[in-house]
Structure formats: structure tokens, C-alpha cells
Amino acid sequence: MIKAKKGEVSAQSQAMPTQMSEGWIAVVGDFFNNRNMSAQEVQKRLHDLLMQR
């Protein structure tokens, strides 16, 4: 789909399955709502999420 649109994606939901998109939003939301969460923890959680294929 991304190739067909010349690399343009208007929403993250177009670039990944719904479950993965919801997980991504949850992790980023957790980061902004939890002052104790480090950027490294978010990076690890996002990486783990993307590797779940």
C-alpha cells in the first residue's frame, strides 16, 4: 500500500495492522502520561511491538 501511494501514509493505521496500531498508540500514550517512563523503555516496547508479526 505504501509503495502504491509513493511512500505517503496519511495515518499510522494505513501502515500497520489495527492491533499493532492500537498498541503503538497505547505505548506512546503511556509515555506521555507516566513521568517515570524513560525514552529507552518506550523504544524497547515499540520495538517489541513491531517484532510481534
C-alpha positions as CSV (number, residue, x, y, z in Angstrom):
1,M,0.0,0.0,0.0
2,I,2.8,2.4,0.8
3,K,4.5,1.7,-2.5
4,A,1.3,2.3,-4.3
5,K,1.0,5.7,-2.8
6,K,4.6,6.6,-3.4
7,G,5.6,6.3,0.3
8,E,2.8,8.5,1.5
9,V,0.8,7.4,4.6
10,S,-1.8,9.8,6.0
11,A,-2.4,7.8,9.2
12,Q,-0.4,5.2,11.1
13,S,-3.3,2.8,10.7
14,Q,-2.6,2.6,7.0
15,A,0.9,1.4,7.7
16,M,0.2,-1.3,10.2
17,P,-2.5,-3.7,11.3
18,T,-5.2,-2.4,13.7
19,Q,-3.9,-4.4,16.7
20,M,-0.4,-3.1,16.1
21,S,-1.6,0.5,15.6
22,E,-3.6,0.3,18.9
23,G,-0.6,-1.0,20.7
24,W,1.6,1.8,19.3
25,I,-0.9,4.4,20.4
26,A,-1.1,2.8,23.9
27,V,2.7,2.8,24.3
28,V,3.1,6.5,23.2
29,G,0.1,7.4,25.5
30,D,1.8,5.6,28.4
31,F,4.9,7.6,27.8
32,F,3.2,11.0,27.9
33,N,1.1,10.0,30.9
34,N,3.9,8.4,33.0
35,R,6.7,10.7,34.1
36,N,8.7,7.7,35.3
37,M,8.8,6.0,31.9
38,S,12.1,6.5,30.2
39,A,12.6,7.0,26.4
40,Q,14.6,3.8,26.4
41,E,11.6,1.9,27.8
42,V,9.3,3.3,25.2
43,Q,11.8,2.5,22.5
44,K,12.0,-1.1,23.7
45,R,8.3,-1.5,24.0
46,L,7.7,-0.1,20.5
47,H,10.5,-2.4,19.1
48,D,8.9,-5.4,20.8
49,L,5.5,-4.5,19.4
50,L,6.8,-4.2,15.8
51,M,8.6,-7.5,16.1
52,Q,5.4,-9.4,17.0
53,R,4.4,-10.0,13.4
